[in-house]
Amino acid sequence: MANANTNPPPNGNWRGQVIVDMSLNPEGSAYQVLFSNKRNPIVPQPVARKAVNTVQVTEFNGAVSSGPVHCIGVDLQPMEIQILERNNG
């Protein structure tokens, strides 16, 4: 993931949800930061399930769906890139 915002913290920070594959990422699965170009990256939140009608997902083709989805919460600093890896232990 990448945050292209160049504004200094806290205005340049980005906090959001990243959708992950439901069949490969069970609810509660933990991720770790494998790489970040920033010191002290924030560890993502565990995989959470978002129920039907609690989210709105806009697809590349413009179609909109309402879940369910599995996602992880992330916090990125300005101009930060993170590569994540799911913990398998």
N, CA, C and O of each residue as an XYZ file, in Angstrom:
356
protein
N       0.848     -1.141      0.000
C       0.000      0.000      0.000
C       0.906      1.218      0.000
O       2.075      1.145      0.378
N       0.342      2.345     -0.432
C       1.124      3.573     -0.472
C       0.235      4.771     -0.167
O      -0.931      4.817     -0.562
N       0.806      5.734      0.541
C       0.148      7.003      0.800
C       0.961      8.068      0.071
O       2.091      8.365      0.461
N       0.394      8.638     -0.979
C       1.110      9.626     -1.795
C       0.966     11.051     -1.268
O       1.479     11.987     -1.881
N       0.282     11.227     -0.149
C       0.085     12.562      0.410
C       1.414     13.103      0.933
O       2.128     12.404      1.652
N       1.746     14.332      0.580
C       3.011     14.941      1.004
C       2.849     15.900      2.173
O       3.845     16.422      2.675
N       1.615     16.148      2.621
C       1.407     17.050      3.765
C       2.001     16.433      5.020
O       1.968     15.212      5.174
N       2.545     17.246      5.924
C       3.132     16.703      7.152
C       2.047     16.139      8.073
O       0.877     16.503      7.959
N       2.451     15.239      8.998
C       1.482     14.707      9.961
C       0.896     15.833     10.804
O       1.572     16.847     10.979
N      -0.294     15.721     11.325
C      -1.187     14.575     11.142
C      -2.039     14.671      9.881
O      -2.682     13.687      9.515
N      -2.068     15.824      9.200
C      -2.952     15.991      8.038
C      -2.597     15.081      6.876
O      -3.472     14.722      6.088
N      -1.341     14.702      6.752
C      -0.932     13.863      5.640
C      -1.076     12.377      5.887
O      -0.904     11.577      4.967
N      -1.392     11.992      7.121
C      -1.571     10.576      7.428
C      -2.818     10.045      6.732
O      -3.749     10.800      6.451
N      -2.830      8.744      6.455
C      -4.011      8.110      5.870
C      -4.394      6.907      6.709
O      -3.577      6.019      6.951
N      -5.629      6.885      7.146
C      -6.168      5.760      7.926
C      -7.357      5.224      7.150
O      -8.253      5.977      6.770
N      -7.360      3.925      6.919
C      -8.462      3.343      6.171
C      -8.473      1.831      6.241
O      -7.743      1.218      7.020
N      -9.312      1.250      5.414
C      -9.498     -0.198      5.353
C      -9.029     -0.710      4.005
O      -9.272     -0.081      2.975
N      -8.361     -1.849      4.012
C      -7.907     -2.492      2.792
C      -8.598     -3.848      2.708
O      -8.509     -4.656      3.632
N      -9.286     -4.093      1.594
C     -10.005     -5.357      1.415
C      -9.013     -6.474      1.133
O      -8.073     -6.307      0.356
N      -9.238     -7.628      1.781
C      -8.427     -8.826      1.553
C      -9.356     -9.972      1.162
O     -10.555     -9.920      1.435
N      -8.815    -10.989      0.535
C      -9.596    -12.128      0.077
C     -10.183    -12.878      1.274
O      -9.457    -13.266      2.190
N     -11.505    -13.078      1.256
C     -12.190    -13.734      2.378
C     -11.748    -15.181      2.567
O     -11.601    -15.639      3.700
N     -11.536    -15.906      1.471
C     -11.206    -17.327      1.595
C      -9.768    -17.553      2.068
O      -9.468    -18.598      2.645
N      -8.887    -16.598      1.832
C      -7.485    -16.744      2.238
C      -7.167    -16.069      3.569
O      -6.121    -16.332      4.161
N      -8.062    -15.200      4.043
C      -7.789    -14.400      5.239
C      -8.956    -14.492      6.217
O      -9.852    -13.648      6.195
N      -8.950    -15.523      7.083
C     -10.037    -15.663      8.046
C     -10.079    -14.485      9.017
O      -9.066    -13.840      9.289
N     -11.259    -14.229      9.522
C     -11.436    -13.157     10.501
C     -10.476    -13.374     11.671
O     -10.338    -14.491     12.169
N      -9.814    -12.301     12.105
C      -8.871    -12.371     13.217
C      -7.429    -12.612     12.805
O      -6.527    -12.510     13.637
N      -7.189    -12.934     11.519
C      -5.809    -13.145     11.054
C      -4.999    -11.872     11.257
O      -5.488    -10.763     11.043
N      -3.752    -12.056     11.672
C      -2.880    -10.911     11.932
C      -1.883    -10.731     10.793
O      -1.429    -11.698     10.182
N      -1.556     -9.481     10.526
C      -0.553     -9.116      9.528
C       0.598     -8.401     10.210
O       0.434     -7.793     11.268
N       1.763     -8.482      9.591
C       2.919     -7.718     10.056
C       3.463     -6.908      8.892
O       3.219     -7.222      7.727
N       4.202     -5.866      9.225
C       4.820     -5.030      8.199
C       6.135     -5.684      7.802
O       7.069     -5.766      8.600
N       6.193     -6.146      6.565
C       7.406     -6.779      6.042
C       8.407     -5.720      5.606
O       9.615     -5.898      5.763
N       7.898     -4.603      5.051
C       8.746     -3.491      4.616
C       7.982     -2.194      4.770
O       6.786     -2.128      4.486
N       8.679     -1.158      5.223
C       8.175      0.211      5.217
C       9.360      1.123      4.953
O      10.473      0.861      5.408
N       9.114      2.186      4.220
C      10.170      3.161      3.978
C      10.227      4.216      5.087
O      10.982      5.183      4.982
N       9.430      4.036      6.150
C       9.395      4.958      7.287
C       9.804      4.225      8.560
O       9.598      3.019      8.693
N      10.388      4.976      9.491
C      10.697      4.414     10.804
C       9.402      4.239     11.585
O       8.467      5.026     11.437
N       9.354      3.220     12.404
C       8.228      2.954     13.299
C       6.879      2.886     12.590
O       5.964      3.632     12.937
N       6.744      1.996     11.595
C       5.441      1.863     10.946
C       4.408      1.308     11.918
O       4.744      0.597     12.866
N       3.165      1.640     11.670
C       2.069      1.166     12.521
C       1.609     -0.192     12.011
O       1.304     -0.354     10.829
N       1.562     -1.168     12.921
C       1.136     -2.522     12.570
C      -0.354     -2.503     12.230
O      -1.138     -1.880     12.946
N      -0.756     -3.175     11.148
C      -2.171     -3.167     10.775
C      -3.038     -3.905     11.785
O      -2.555     -4.748     12.541
N      -4.311     -3.577     11.786
C      -5.277     -4.259     12.642
C      -5.561     -5.644     12.066
O      -5.385     -5.861     10.867
N      -6.001     -6.588     12.910
C      -6.336     -7.925     12.404
C      -7.486     -7.877     11.398
O      -8.240     -6.905     11.341
N      -7.604     -8.934     10.616
C      -8.678     -9.043      9.631
C     -10.028     -8.984     10.339
O     -10.263     -9.684     11.324
N     -10.902     -8.140      9.819
C     -12.251     -7.995     10.370
C     -13.269     -8.258      9.272
O     -13.022     -7.974      8.100
N     -14.393     -8.791      9.654
C     -15.493     -9.028      8.708
C     -16.435     -7.835      8.766
O     -16.844     -7.408      9.845
N     -16.770     -7.309      7.618
C     -17.763     -6.241      7.505
C     -19.008     -6.863      6.882
O     -18.967     -7.360      5.756
N     -20.103     -6.834      7.614
C     -21.334     -7.498      7.194
C     -21.989     -6.783      6.016
O     -21.663     -5.639      5.698
N     -22.907     -7.479      5.387
C     -23.689     -6.911      4.291
C     -24.378     -5.638      4.765
O     -24.894     -5.571      5.881
N     -24.377     -4.637      3.902
C     -25.002     -3.331      4.136
C     -24.311     -2.477      5.194
O     -24.876     -1.480      5.643
N     -23.088     -2.854      5.602
C     -22.318     -2.000      6.516
C     -21.165     -1.309      5.793
O     -20.476     -0.467      6.368
N     -20.962     -1.674      4.521
C     -19.904     -1.082      3.702
C     -20.442     -0.775      2.313
O     -21.472     -1.306      1.898
N     -19.734      0.084      1.610
C     -20.027      0.348      0.208
C     -18.719      0.236     -0.551
O     -17.784      0.998     -0.308
N     -18.657     -0.719     -1.471
C     -17.450     -0.975     -2.250
C     -17.720     -0.583     -3.695
O     -18.652     -1.094     -4.317
N     -16.914      0.313     -4.224
C     -17.027      0.711     -5.621
C     -15.965     -0.036     -6.412
O     -14.769      0.110     -6.160
N     -16.413     -0.836     -7.367
C     -15.522     -1.641     -8.194
C     -14.892     -0.764     -9.281
O     -15.328      0.362     -9.518
N     -13.863     -1.302     -9.934
C     -13.186     -0.566    -11.008
C     -14.137     -0.171    -12.128
O     -13.986      0.890    -12.732
N     -15.123     -1.032    -12.405
C     -16.046     -0.757    -13.504
C     -17.189      0.172    -13.092
O     -18.084      0.445    -13.892
N     -17.166      0.660    -11.840
C     -18.187      1.570    -11.359
C     -19.327      0.902    -10.615
O     -20.141      1.583     -9.993
N     -19.398     -0.424    -10.670
C     -20.436     -1.152     -9.942
C     -20.219     -0.972     -8.437
O     -19.089     -0.830     -7.969
N     -21.318     -0.981     -7.698
C     -21.248     -0.808     -6.242
C     -21.828     -2.038     -5.577
O     -22.895     -2.518     -5.961
N     -21.118     -2.553     -4.568
C     -21.627     -3.676     -3.782
C     -21.641     -3.284     -2.310
O     -21.059     -2.274     -1.915
N     -22.319     -4.103     -1.506
C     -22.503     -3.743     -0.097
C     -22.000     -4.814      0.855
O     -22.484     -4.908      1.983
N     -21.045     -5.617      0.429
C     -20.447     -6.619      1.305
C     -21.139     -7.959      1.170
O     -22.037     -8.120      0.343
N     -20.728     -8.915      1.976
C     -19.733     -8.811      3.041
C     -18.311     -8.785      2.478
O     -18.067     -9.233      1.358
N     -17.380     -8.255      3.270
C     -15.968     -8.245      2.909
C     -15.125     -8.492      4.158
O     -15.573     -8.276      5.284
N     -13.911     -8.943      3.932
C     -12.898     -9.001      4.980
C     -11.896     -7.902      4.687
O     -11.526     -7.687      3.533
N     -11.453     -7.201      5.725
C     -10.513     -6.106      5.522
C      -9.594     -5.969      6.723
O      -9.849     -6.518      7.795
N      -8.513     -5.215      6.513
C      -7.596     -4.878      7.599
C      -7.532     -3.357      7.697
O      -7.564     -2.655      6.687
N      -7.442     -2.867      8.917
C      -7.284     -1.437      9.148
C      -5.820     -1.064      9.093
O      -4.981     -1.723      9.708
N      -5.508     -0.006      8.356
C      -4.116      0.426      8.218
C      -3.988      1.915      8.505
O      -4.935      2.682      8.328
N      -2.803      2.308      8.951
C      -2.443      3.703      9.190
C      -1.117      3.951      8.489
O      -0.111      3.318      8.808
N      -1.119      4.872      7.536
C       0.099      5.181      6.785
C       0.507      6.630      7.013
O      -0.328      7.534      7.037
N       1.798      6.826      7.178
C       2.356      8.164      7.306
C       2.450      8.794      5.913
O       2.356      8.087      4.909
N       2.634     10.114      5.844
C       2.803     10.744      4.530
C       3.956     10.102      3.754
O       5.029      9.857      4.304
N       3.718      9.837      2.484
C       4.710      9.253      1.576
C       5.222      7.886      2.034
O       6.339      7.493      1.697
N       4.408      7.170      2.796
C       4.819      5.840      3.273
C       4.356      4.752      2.324
O       3.261      4.810      1.763
N       5.213      3.763      2.159
C       4.894      2.539      1.435
C       5.037      1.393      2.430
O       6.024      1.317      3.162
N       4.053      0.505      2.454
C       4.140     -0.683      3.297
C       3.875     -1.930      2.444
O       3.007     -1.941      1.570
N       4.652     -2.972      2.730
C       4.380     -4.304      2.202
C       4.071     -5.165      3.412
O       4.849     -5.221      4.365
N       2.926     -5.837      3.365
C       2.458     -6.606      4.503
C       2.587     -8.104      4.238
O       2.613     -8.556      3.093
N       2.667     -8.856      5.335
C       2.709    -10.302      5.270
C       1.809    -10.840      6.376
O       1.855    -10.370      7.513
N       0.994    -11.827      6.031
C       0.132    -12.419      7.047
C       0.944    -13.339      7.934
O       1.741    -14.140      7.444
N       0.746    -13.228      9.241
C       1.410    -14.120     10.190
C       0.794    -15.507     10.046
O      -0.430    -15.640     10.008
N       1.604    -16.509      9.968
C       1.099    -17.877      9.832
C       1.397    -18.702     11.070
O       1.624    -19.908     10.972
N       1.400    -18.075     12.219
C       1.740    -18.812     13.423
C       0.810    -18.615     14.459
O       0.965    -19.177     15.543
